Amino acid sequence: MPWLDVRRLADSGSQDLLDVDGAIRRPLMVVALDAPVEPAVADAAARAVADVDRVVVGVTTSPALDPMLVPLVRALDLTLVPAGPAVPRERVGVPDPIAEAAELHRLVAANPQAATVLAGLLRWSGSLRVPDALDAESLAYSTLLGGDEFRRWLDLRGPRPLPAPAATEPVLVARDGDELRITLHRPERRNAYGREIRDALVAALEIAVLDTGVTRVVLDGAGPLFSAGGDLAEFGTAPDLATAHVVRSRGGAGRLLHRLADRLEVRVHGPCVGAGIELPAFAGRVVARSDATFRLPEVAMGLIPGAGGTVSIVRRIGRWRALHLALTGRPLAAGTALQWGLVDEVEPAGEASDALR
């Protein structure tokens, strides 16, 4: 695992990323932040990060970061610090920062294309308008659909039959005065965000967009969990990558959820995976049941979040924690999600709506 001190990072400049066969070499760099540095060196290191095409992770074992390093930490892709109260959003508190850096090195080395594409995208897409940022995410996602890392995941998954058509309505819609209640309703498939649920959800959201008499929209999911994310049986079935981009960017729910954010509350429960948290994060208010967990598994599949997560989640918790969530693929507990701002309220598991029972 390659380590640099801050001075070496400041002097490093652009480095060759690819070997002669186009493979990514050393996709992750770790920067040691424990030693004191001069302000000019710290500023130069912060500027140098923009020219590094690798994932750049800061590590400190000290609970008190040198204030001179704050601009550098903001420039890095993420910074690991000892766990503790009131950790700023551009840092991730972990029990052992050095061990966590080693684990990130292993995970990034397993899928270097997905990891470096995601880190690079997050550095600049946050400055875009939401529709433009969604386009950027989708184009990056389609690029990775054509890559060896995703192909390897497909081979390991093996062939799967496409899901049978839903026996009942995949999304339920009910109007009560000025409130529109939308419920994902394929519990037998864990409310997976496949074609049928996607299209029915978009149709339901369009009602609220077109009807100004709808002043409140509540979205929830039937069964033991809100949504397990994309339907794995449908992954890799698009006829071509251009069509995949158009369908994902123009036929998905992210844009509509963003337009409705001020009127939208999403209520989540159980394991929320991939799209199961990427879509709720667009809402103005997210209420999680205490049994909810949140996980982004896409990098391990050779992909990046593709249902809007690089936009919605980043705008809630910052690009640094979003990247850590995606690189590790670990579940985030509801309490931590509340501390980070990924959700706005956590309610006891017993307080479930009728649709969840």
Secondary structure in CASP SS format (residue, H / E / C, confidence):
PFRMAT SS
TARGET T0000
AUTHOR 0000-0000-0000
METHOD secondary structure of the structure
MODEL  1
M C 1.00
P C 1.00
W E 1.00
L E 1.00
D E 1.00
V H 1.00
R H 1.00
R H 1.00
L H 1.00
A H 1.00
D H 1.00
S H 1.00
G C 1.00
S C 1.00
Q C 1.00
D C 1.00
L C 1.00
L E 1.00
D C 1.00
V C 1.00
D C 1.00
G C 1.00
A C 1.00
I E 1.00
R C 1.00
R C 1.00
P C 1.00
L E 1.00
M E 1.00
V E 1.00
V E 1.00
A E 1.00
L C 1.00
D C 1.00
A C 1.00
P C 1.00
V C 1.00
E C 1.00
P H 1.00
A H 1.00
V H 1.00
A H 1.00
D H 1.00
A H 1.00
A H 1.00
A H 1.00
R H 1.00
A H 1.00
V H 1.00
A H 1.00
D H 1.00
V C 1.00
D C 1.00
R C 1.00
V E 1.00
V E 1.00
V E 1.00
G E 1.00
V E 1.00
T C 1.00
T C 1.00
S C 1.00
P C 1.00
A C 1.00
L C 1.00
D C 1.00
P H 1.00
M H 1.00
L H 1.00
V H 1.00
P H 1.00
L H 1.00
V H 1.00
R H 1.00
A H 1.00
L C 1.00
D C 1.00
L E 1.00
T E 1.00
L E 1.00
V E 1.00
P E 1.00
A C 1.00
G C 1.00
P C 1.00
A C 1.00
V C 1.00
P C 1.00
R C 1.00
E C 1.00
R E 1.00
V E 1.00
G E 1.00
V E 1.00
P C 1.00
D C 1.00
P H 1.00
I H 1.00
A H 1.00
E H 1.00
A H 1.00
A H 1.00
E H 1.00
L H 1.00
H H 1.00
R H 1.00
L H 1.00
V H 1.00
A H 1.00
A H 1.00
N C 1.00
P H 1.00
Q H 1.00
A H 1.00
A H 1.00
T H 1.00
V H 1.00
L H 1.00
A H 1.00
G H 1.00
L H 1.00
L H 1.00
R H 1.00
W H 1.00
S H 1.00
G C 1.00
S C 1.00
L C 1.00
R C 1.00
V H 1.00
P H 1.00
D H 1.00
A H 1.00
L H 1.00
D H 1.00
A H 1.00
E H 1.00
S H 1.00
L H 1.00
A H 1.00
Y H 1.00
S H 1.00
T H 1.00
L H 1.00
L H 1.00
G C 1.00
G C 1.00
D H 1.00
E H 1.00
F H 1.00
R H 1.00
R H 1.00
W H 1.00
L H 1.00
D H 1.00
L H 1.00
R H 1.00
G C 1.00
P C 1.00
R C 1.00
P C 1.00
L C 1.00
P C 1.00
A C 1.00
P C 1.00
A C 1.00
A C 1.00
T C 1.00
E C 1.00
P C 1.00
V E 1.00
L E 1.00
V E 1.00
A E 1.00
R E 1.00
D E 1.00
G C 1.00
D C 1.00
E E 1.00
L E 1.00
R E 1.00
I E 1.00
T E 1.00
L E 1.00
H C 1.00
R C 1.00
P H 1.00
E H 1.00
R H 1.00
R C 1.00
N C 1.00
A C 1.00
Y C 1.00
G C 1.00
R H 1.00
E H 1.00
I H 1.00
R H 1.00
D H 1.00
A H 1.00
L H 1.00
V H 1.00
A H 1.00
A H 1.00
L H 1.00
E H 1.00
I H 1.00
A H 1.00
V H 1.00
L H 1.00
D C 1.00
T C 1.00
G C 1.00
V C 1.00
T C 1.00
R E 1.00
V E 1.00
V E 1.00
L E 1.00
D E 1.00
G E 1.00
A C 1.00
G C 1.00
P C 1.00
L C 1.00
F C 1.00
S C 1.00
A C 1.00
G C 1.00
G C 1.00
D C 1.00
L H 1.00
A H 1.00
E H 1.00
F C 1.00
G C 1.00
T C 1.00
A C 1.00
P C 1.00
D C 1.00
L H 1.00
A H 1.00
T H 1.00
A H 1.00
H H 1.00
V H 1.00
V H 1.00
R H 1.00
S H 1.00
R H 1.00
G H 1.00
G C 1.00
A C 1.00
G H 1.00
R H 1.00
L H 1.00
L H 1.00
H H 1.00
R H 1.00
L C 1.00
A H 1.00
D H 1.00
R H 1.00
L E 1.00
E E 1.00
V E 1.00
R E 1.00
V E 1.00
H C 1.00
G C 1.00
P E 1.00
C E 1.00
V E 1.00
G C 1.00
A H 1.00
G H 1.00
I H 1.00
E H 1.00
L C 1.00
P H 1.00
A H 1.00
F H 1.00
A C 1.00
G C 1.00
R E 1.00
V E 1.00
V E 1.00
A E 1.00
R E 1.00
S C 1.00
D C 1.00
A C 1.00
T E 1.00
F E 1.00
R E 1.00
L C 1.00
P C 1.00
E H 1.00
V H 1.00
A H 1.00
M H 1.00
G C 1.00
L C 1.00
I C 1.00
P C 1.00
G C 1.00
A C 1.00
G C 1.00
G H 1.00
T H 1.00
V H 1.00
S H 1.00
I H 1.00
V H 1.00
R H 1.00
R H 1.00
I H 1.00
G C 1.00
R H 1.00
W H 1.00
R H 1.00
A H 1.00
L H 1.00
H H 1.00
L H 1.00
A H 1.00
L H 1.00
T H 1.00
G C 1.00
R C 1.00
P C 1.00
L E 1.00
A E 1.00
A H 1.00
G H 1.00
T H 1.00
A H 1.00
L H 1.00
Q H 1.00
W H 1.00
G C 1.00
L C 1.00
V C 1.00
D C 1.00
E E 1.00
V E 1.00
E E 1.00
P C 1.00
A C 1.00
G C 1.00
E C 1.00
A C 1.00
S C 1.00
D H 1.00
A H 1.00
L H 1.00
R C 1.00
END
